[in-house]
Amino acid sequence: MSRHTLSLTLPEAMRAYVDARVSAGNYGNTSEYIRDLVRKDQEEQAKARLRNLIGDGLASGPGLPRSKADNEELFAIARGDVD
């Protein structure tokens, strides 16, 4: 995994908060804390996307039964047989 340096500026109160979290033993260093925040944000964004997709599905109306042809097409897609 390639790593890149990121420099950022925080207000003193935020920096003190981050330092306190690290000092409390919750994180080994500031970088671990920031990485954890980014991971949590990524997870929240994925959850929001899933909620939106579920909402879209529910709003689209009642589902229809799949035909044998529908199932065959889905299996072909899953196998990678369809572009």
Residue frames as a rotation matrix with the C-alpha (Angstrom) as fourth column:
MET 1
0.586 0.810 0.000 0.00
0.810 -0.586 0.000 0.00
0.000 0.000 -1.000 0.00
SER 2
-0.331 -0.662 0.672 1.38
0.646 -0.678 -0.350 3.36
0.687 0.319 0.652 -1.02
ARG 3
0.307 0.386 -0.870 1.39
0.902 -0.409 0.137 6.05
-0.303 -0.827 -0.474 1.63
HIS 4
-0.123 -0.268 0.955 1.31
0.577 -0.802 -0.151 9.77
0.807 0.533 0.253 1.05
THR 5
-0.707 -0.183 -0.683 1.82
0.681 -0.439 -0.587 12.60
-0.193 -0.880 0.434 3.48
LEU 6
0.153 0.800 0.581 -1.09
0.649 -0.524 0.552 14.94
0.746 0.292 -0.599 4.12
SER 7
-0.856 -0.429 -0.288 -0.60
0.506 -0.580 -0.639 18.21
0.107 -0.693 0.713 5.94
LEU 8
0.112 0.927 0.358 -3.52
0.587 -0.353 0.729 19.97
0.802 0.128 -0.584 7.55
THR 9
-0.854 -0.313 0.416 -4.15
-0.073 -0.720 -0.691 22.85
0.515 -0.620 0.592 9.91
LEU 10
0.010 0.852 -0.524 -6.48
0.763 0.333 0.555 22.55
0.647 -0.405 -0.646 12.88
PRO 11
0.361 0.157 0.919 -7.69
-0.421 -0.852 0.311 25.16
0.832 -0.499 -0.242 15.33
GLU 12
-0.606 -0.714 0.351 -6.00
-0.608 0.131 -0.783 24.80
0.513 -0.687 -0.514 18.71
ALA 13
-0.080 0.649 0.756 -9.13
-0.912 0.259 -0.319 23.38
-0.403 -0.715 0.571 20.36
MET 14
0.847 0.381 -0.371 -9.37
-0.516 0.759 -0.398 20.60
0.129 0.528 0.839 17.76
ARG 15
0.072 -0.910 -0.408 -5.67
-0.363 0.357 -0.861 19.83
0.929 0.210 -0.305 18.01
ALA 16
-0.582 -0.239 0.777 -5.99
-0.805 0.033 -0.593 19.59
0.116 -0.970 -0.212 21.80
TYR 17
0.433 0.826 0.362 -8.92
-0.818 0.528 -0.226 17.22
-0.378 -0.198 0.904 21.39
VAL 18
0.737 -0.227 -0.636 -6.99
-0.328 0.703 -0.631 14.97
0.591 0.674 0.443 19.01
ASP 19
-0.343 -0.935 0.092 -3.98
-0.486 0.093 -0.869 15.00
0.804 -0.343 -0.486 21.34
ALA 20
-0.294 0.315 0.902 -6.23
-0.930 0.121 -0.346 14.06
-0.218 -0.941 0.257 24.27
ARG 21
0.783 0.614 -0.100 -7.69
-0.616 0.742 -0.266 11.12
-0.089 0.270 0.959 22.33
VAL 22
0.399 -0.736 -0.547 -4.20
-0.179 0.523 -0.833 9.88
0.899 0.430 0.077 21.49
SER 23
-0.517 -0.653 0.554 -2.92
-0.633 -0.145 -0.761 10.47
0.577 -0.744 -0.338 25.04
ALA 24
0.144 0.676 0.723 -5.85
-0.958 0.280 -0.070 8.54
-0.249 -0.682 0.687 26.49
GLY 25
-0.647 -0.512 0.565 -4.56
-0.375 0.859 0.349 5.48
-0.664 0.014 -0.748 24.67
ASN 26
0.419 0.884 0.210 -7.42
-0.146 0.294 -0.945 5.26
-0.896 0.365 0.252 22.22
TYR 27
0.980 -0.191 0.051 -5.00
0.068 0.086 -0.994 5.68
0.185 0.978 0.097 19.31
GLY 28
0.413 -0.902 -0.126 -1.26
0.880 0.360 0.311 5.16
-0.235 -0.240 0.942 18.93
ASN 29
-0.710 -0.620 -0.333 -0.73
0.488 -0.775 0.401 8.49
-0.507 0.122 0.853 17.20
THR 30
-0.268 0.609 -0.747 -2.48
-0.397 -0.776 -0.490 11.29
-0.878 0.165 0.449 15.38
SER 31
-0.669 -0.032 -0.742 -2.28
-0.737 0.150 0.659 9.50
0.091 0.988 -0.124 12.02
GLU 32
-0.910 0.371 -0.188 -4.13
0.382 0.924 -0.029 6.47
0.163 -0.098 -0.982 13.41
TYR 33
-0.420 0.779 -0.465 -6.86
0.342 -0.339 -0.876 8.77
-0.841 -0.527 -0.124 14.71
ILE 34
-0.288 0.279 -0.916 -7.26
-0.737 -0.676 0.026 10.53
-0.612 0.682 0.400 11.35
ARG 35
-0.857 -0.050 -0.512 -7.28
-0.407 0.674 0.617 7.21
0.314 0.737 -0.598 9.46
ASP 36
-0.782 0.606 -0.144 -9.99
0.581 0.625 -0.522 5.94
-0.227 -0.492 -0.841 11.81
LEU 37
-0.253 0.689 -0.679 -12.09
-0.112 -0.718 -0.687 9.06
-0.961 -0.098 0.258 11.16
VAL 38
-0.473 0.027 -0.881 -11.75
-0.867 -0.196 0.459 8.59
-0.160 0.980 0.116 7.40
ARG 39
-0.955 0.122 -0.270 -12.69
0.052 0.966 0.252 4.88
0.292 0.227 -0.929 7.64
LYS 40
-0.560 0.788 -0.256 -15.75
0.536 0.109 -0.837 5.73
-0.632 -0.606 -0.484 9.73
ASP 41
-0.205 0.459 -0.865 -16.78
-0.544 -0.788 -0.289 8.40
-0.814 0.411 0.411 7.21
GLN 42
-0.747 -0.104 -0.657 -16.37
-0.637 0.394 0.663 5.91
0.190 0.913 -0.360 4.35
GLU 43
-0.885 0.445 -0.140 -18.59
0.466 0.854 -0.233 3.44
0.016 -0.271 -0.962 6.21
GLU 44
-0.324 0.791 -0.519 -21.23
0.225 -0.469 -0.854 6.11
-0.919 -0.393 -0.026 6.83
GLN 45
-0.364 0.144 -0.920 -21.20
-0.813 -0.532 0.238 7.11
-0.455 0.835 0.310 3.16
ALA 46
-0.910 0.021 -0.415 -21.63
-0.216 0.828 0.517 3.46
0.355 0.560 -0.749 2.13
LYS 47
-0.683 0.703 -0.199 -24.54
0.620 0.415 -0.665 3.08
-0.385 -0.578 -0.720 4.57
ALA 48
-0.237 0.589 -0.773 -26.15
-0.261 -0.805 -0.533 6.26
-0.936 0.075 0.344 3.23
ARG 49
-0.624 -0.036 -0.780 -25.80
-0.781 0.027 0.624 4.97
-0.001 0.999 -0.045 -0.34
LEU 50
-0.928 0.288 -0.236 -27.39
0.271 0.957 0.104 1.67
0.256 0.033 -0.966 0.64
ARG 51
-0.461 0.792 -0.400 -30.26
0.426 -0.197 -0.883 3.48
-0.778 -0.578 -0.246 2.40
ASN 52
-0.293 0.312 -0.904 -30.81
-0.672 -0.740 -0.038 5.56
-0.680 0.596 0.426 -0.73
LEU 53
-0.805 -0.045 -0.591 -30.80
-0.508 0.565 0.650 2.48
0.305 0.824 -0.478 -2.96
ILE 54
-0.809 0.562 -0.171 -33.26
0.578 0.706 -0.409 0.72
-0.109 -0.430 -0.896 -0.67
GLY 55
-0.304 0.701 -0.645 -35.47
0.048 -0.665 -0.745 3.81
-0.952 -0.257 0.168 -0.70
ASP 56
-0.497 0.070 -0.865 -35.32
-0.832 -0.323 0.452 3.94
-0.247 0.944 0.219 -4.49
GLY 57
-0.936 0.114 -0.333 -36.28
-0.024 0.924 0.382 0.28
0.351 0.366 -0.862 -4.65
LEU 58
-0.603 0.747 -0.279 -39.20
0.633 0.235 -0.738 0.71
-0.486 -0.622 -0.614 -2.29
ALA 59
-0.239 0.500 -0.833 -40.39
-0.284 -0.856 -0.432 3.80
-0.929 0.134 0.346 -4.17
SER 60
-0.824 -0.169 -0.541 -40.30
-0.558 0.073 0.827 1.95
-0.100 0.983 -0.155 -7.49
GLY 61
0.142 0.975 -0.170 -43.41
-0.966 0.175 0.193 -0.02
0.217 0.137 0.966 -6.61
PRO 62
0.581 0.155 0.799 -44.17
-0.500 0.842 0.200 -3.66
-0.642 -0.516 0.567 -6.01
GLY 63
-0.521 -0.854 -0.009 -41.76
-0.609 0.364 0.705 -6.25
-0.598 0.373 -0.709 -7.28
LEU 64
0.479 0.602 -0.639 -42.51
-0.875 0.382 -0.297 -8.55
0.065 0.701 0.710 -10.16
PRO 65
0.669 -0.243 0.702 -41.82
-0.065 0.922 0.381 -12.28
-0.740 -0.301 0.602 -10.23
ARG 66
-0.235 -0.823 -0.518 -38.65
-0.797 -0.142 0.587 -13.23
-0.556 0.551 -0.623 -12.08
SER 67
0.831 0.434 -0.347 -38.92
-0.556 0.620 -0.554 -15.44
-0.025 0.653 0.757 -15.11
LYS 68
0.701 -0.599 0.387 -36.59
0.488 0.798 0.353 -18.30
-0.520 -0.059 0.852 -15.96
ALA 69
0.450 -0.522 0.725 -34.98
0.692 -0.309 -0.652 -16.00
0.564 0.795 0.222 -18.58
ASP 70
0.713 -0.175 0.679 -34.45
-0.431 -0.873 0.228 -13.34
0.553 -0.455 -0.698 -15.88
ASN 71
0.813 -0.391 0.431 -32.70
-0.256 0.425 0.868 -15.88
-0.522 -0.817 0.246 -13.65
GLU 72
0.580 -0.612 0.537 -30.51
0.792 0.579 -0.196 -17.12
-0.191 0.539 0.820 -16.50
GLU 73
0.515 -0.366 0.775 -29.49
0.271 -0.788 -0.553 -13.55
0.813 0.495 -0.306 -17.30
LEU 74
0.779 -0.202 0.594 -28.65
-0.603 -0.499 0.622 -12.83
0.171 -0.843 -0.511 -13.65
PHE 75
0.740 -0.522 0.424 -26.55
0.170 0.755 0.633 -15.99
-0.650 -0.397 0.648 -13.40
ALA 76
0.517 -0.547 0.658 -24.74
0.811 0.070 -0.580 -15.08
0.272 0.834 0.480 -16.64
ILE 77
0.609 -0.276 0.744 -23.97
-0.226 -0.959 -0.171 -11.62
0.760 -0.064 -0.646 -15.24
ALA 78
0.818 -0.270 0.507 -22.73
-0.507 0.077 0.859 -13.16
-0.271 -0.960 -0.074 -11.98
ARG 79
0.620 -0.597 0.508 -20.44
0.564 0.790 0.240 -15.51
-0.545 0.138 0.827 -13.93
GLY 80
-0.090 -0.643 -0.761 -19.14
-0.216 -0.733 0.645 -12.61
-0.972 0.222 -0.073 -16.01
ASP 81
-0.420 -0.029 0.907 -20.54
0.722 0.595 0.354 -14.04
-0.550 0.803 -0.229 -19.24
VAL 82
0.516 0.683 0.517 -22.35
0.850 -0.485 -0.207 -10.81
0.109 0.546 -0.831 -20.15
ASP 83
-0.613 -0.749 0.251 -20.74
0.722 -0.660 -0.206 -7.46
0.320 0.055 0.946 -20.94
